[in-house]
Amino acid sequence: MSTNDRVGTPDAIIIGGGIGGLSAAVALTRRGIRVRLYEKAHEFGEVGAGLQIAPNCTRILHEYGLLEEVKSLGVLPEAMVMKDATDGSELTRLDLDDLERTYGFPYMVIHRSDLHRTILREAERLGVDLRTGLAATAYENRTLATGVPGARVTFADGTSDEAEVVIAADGLHSVARRLLVDDEPVSSAYVAYRGAVPIESVRSHDVSETEVVVYVGPRCHFVQYPLRGGEMFNQVAVFESDKALRGEEDWGTPDELDDAFDGMCDQVQQGLPLMWRDKWWRMFDRDPIETWVHGRIALLGDAAHPPLQYMAQGAVMAIEDGWVLGEHVAAQGAARTATGSGVDWDAALAAYDAVRPEHCHRVVTTARSWGELWHLDGVPRRQRNQVLRERDTYDYTYTDWIYGRTALTPGQEPPPYPTFPLASVAVREELSGV
Ligand SMILES: Cc1cc2nc3c(=O)[nH]c(=O)nc-3n(C[C@H](O)[C@H](O)[C@H](O)COP(=O)(O)OP(=O)(O)OC[C@H]3O[C@@H](n4cnc5c(N)ncnc54)[C@H](O)[C@@H]3O)c2cc1C
């Protein structure tokens, strides 16, 4: 039996109830689209760790009327500070109060499940038809019973559903992505350990309770920031796995964690015992693709552009995707007809596809090069440190292209930041010796 037979036809189906799928459901429902969302898990949820969200995301949350709630649940840090993990010295900082004045919206950190729950509640409030426990297994473009173009999705239990458009927000291992490209996730050989703990656990450590601090070291980095109004403290330890480089299947395991940070500064060493050791996240991205739309089926979020997390833009880009699509639907001012939403989906999807893949391509490739920069050793590390130490705190050259208002058309997309000037740095004598 078709699921659709039981409940009538939605205008849009979204597959995946992560931050990307749920926020796209909010974006479209706000624009009068009847949305049904399917999640394969039996309950909606997110990992209990932290998430950084930049002004290009908080601007959208403000537009959705969610920013005040999100601010009350999260933390607005005073600064983002980069330090050398080897000696603990400060390399550069962003003043996040000034950053908010510059971009109009805050840079903040929040517990993932708090953000996810806030968006889920908004989707419920708006009347999104939310379904759990159904995994999409196949997609096809087809003419709907009403005679208008659309797409059908089939689920693992044999049921199916159809709508004018199907948005696949099914994450890194997206089934729908196979419609567009026969690719696989690309392993970085890096693995992330997380640990969000009560703030009391780190009070005796040398930590900042008001800043996001990133320690960058050879083949590793360590991130710290407060969560939940300062009640919790989030840490992320990331390193390159020797086992992965040797081609071993069982890589990134806890026995590699402590060795990877051997020789790093005390602040990092103090944090390591607090990392969760029963779960870890191998870090994959995918090569960028230039189109995410296949007829009436479109990719969104990590399904379209999974990044390495060095720019802290994965969830942010997913939220931007939904907002852009919603804006292009709204721009048409379409009126509902007897056969459906009245939206010219081909036009809306083409506008979405004209702007988002190129932007996200830049973020995905910049995240890769940012990771290389963070993990340098030897003379290149000293060159990087010199450039970062000489950077003016209030120089936004490296953030303007990303934290400004999300582009709706290719013409609004700012130029990418200039190449990081590593090669041109002559490392000073006193620094180059060690
Ligand atoms: C260590 C780490 C730190 C990060 N830090 C940040 C950060 O600070 N800031 C930031 O912006 N991003 C960050 N990211 C990236 C961010 O977590 C992701 O980019 C983001 O969560 C992607 O959201 P999504 O909804 O697209 O995909 P997902 O969160 O993967 O959600 C996909 C959903 O689809 C469901 N699903 C999958 N397949 C099916 C199917 N066949 N049928 C139905 N449902 C299905 C899944 O169960 C899941 O609920 C980080 C990532 C990592 C690993």
The ligand as an ORCA input file, in Angstrom:
! r2SCAN-3c Opt
* xyz 0 1
  C      33.277     16.467     14.914
  C      32.339     17.324     14.111
  C      32.184     18.650     14.461
  C      31.338     19.482     13.704
  N      31.202     20.782     14.079
  C      30.385     21.591     13.365
  C      30.207     22.964     13.767
  O      30.766     23.416     14.766
  N      29.373     23.743     13.002
  C      28.715     23.266     11.895
  O      27.983     24.018     11.247
  N      28.873     21.964     11.505
  C      29.680     21.124     12.200
  N      29.820     19.814     11.833
  C      29.107     19.324     10.638
  C      27.627     19.053     10.928
  O      27.495     18.201     12.042
  C      26.931     18.416      9.725
  O      27.342     19.053      8.545
  C      25.416     18.529      9.847
  O      24.967     17.944     11.050
  C      24.714     17.888      8.648
  O      23.314     17.901      8.849
  P      22.363     17.100      7.851
  O      20.982     17.267      8.391
  O      22.627     17.503      6.464
  O      22.816     15.586      7.956
  P      22.705     14.580      9.187
  O      22.883     15.280     10.477
  O      23.603     13.441      8.867
  O      21.190     14.103      9.147
  C      20.724     13.176      8.194
  C      19.443     12.557      8.735
  O      18.882     11.723      7.735
  C      18.525     10.495      8.304
  N      18.605      9.514      7.223
  C      19.731      9.013      6.645
  N      19.416      8.171      5.659
  C      18.066      8.125      5.617
  C      17.145      7.406      4.806
  N      17.556      6.574      3.851
  N      15.822      7.589      5.004
  C      15.375      8.440      5.981
  N      16.223      9.128      6.792
  C      17.535      8.984      6.600
  C      19.543     10.274      9.411
  O      19.075      9.353     10.368
  C      19.700     11.689      9.960
  O      18.749     11.974     10.941
  C      30.652     18.969     12.566
  C      30.812     17.620     12.223
  C      31.645     16.809     12.994
  C      31.799     15.366     12.590
*
